[in-house]
Structures are given as structure tokens and as C-alpha cells.
């Protein structure tokens, strides 16, 4: 019986941790706003990849490349997409 009770406690603890992580993810998702061709989050100067977020719910910061002829370029090092925000 002690083993059974211990197993239930471990499962409950694991579920509690999972619930906490899920709540954090939901709170984070609520702070994201779509801005042109990427997502931004209040208080974070680096935008997030639109493709990674919308397809896999991965919050991947975009890599600043800089100005290009037609705008400002940022690359995603995860999905390899290129984003250009028109100036």
C-alpha cells in the first residue's frame, strides 16, 4: 500500500508540474502580438519567428541581419525562414 500511495504522490507531483508549465505557456502566448511578419512580446526587444510559433508553438527569437535594399531583415536559425519588414 505504501508503494501505491508513493506512486500516486509521484504522479500527482508530475501532473502539478505539467499544469504549471502549461499555465506559463498560456500566459506567454497571451502576451504575443503579431507585428508585420513576426511576433513581438512586451518587454522583449527581440521578435519571434512567425513560422515556428504558428506551426509548432516554439518561441524562437529571430536573428538580426540588418538593413537590406527593401527593408529590415531578420532570419530564423531554426526553420531557416527569412523575414523582411518593409521600412
N, C-alpha and C positions, 0 to 999 in steps of 0.2 A: 504493500500500500504506500509506503514511503517513496518508492521509486516512481509509482504512478503520480503521486502528488508532486514530486520534484519535476517530473516530465511536464506536467500541466503548468507548473510555475515557469519553466523554461519556455514553453510555447507562448504563455501569456506575455512574458517579457519580450520575446521576439516580435509578437504582434504589436505590442506597445511601441517598440522601436520603429517598426514598419509604419504604423499610424503616424508617428511623429515626423518621419521623413516625408510621408505623403502630404501632411499638412504644410510642411515647409515648401514643398514643390508647388502646391496650390497657391500659397501666399506669394511666392516668387512669380508664378505665371500671372497673377493679378497685377503685378507691378510693371509688366512689359507693355509697351505701346509700339505699334507699327509706325515707322517713320521712313517713308520713301521706299527704300529697298532693304531695310534691316530693322531689327527691333532695338529699342532703347529701354533702359531701366533708370528710374530716378536715382541720382546719386552715383551712377556708374558712367564714367566718361567714354567707355568703350562699347560700341554697339555689338549686337549679337546676330549671328547668321540666321537669315530668314529660312533657308532651306533646312538646316539642321533642326531648328526649333519646330517648324511646321510638319516635318516628316517623322522625326524621332524624339521630339521634346528634349533635345540636347541644347543647353545654353552654351554655345561656343562663341567666344569673342572673335571678332574679325581683326585681321592683321592690317594695320595701316600701310598702304603702299605710297600714297601721296597723290598729288595732282597729276592728272593726265589731260590730254587735249580737251576732252569733253566733260570733265568733272573731277570728282574726288574718288579715288579707287581704294577699295578695301577687299582683301581676299580671305576666304575661309580655308584654313590649313587642314580642316577635317574633310569637308566634302569637295574641296578644290574649286568651288564656285567663285566667280569674280563679280563684284558689285561696284557699280559706278553711280554715284549720286550726282546728278546734274547740278552745276553751280548756278 
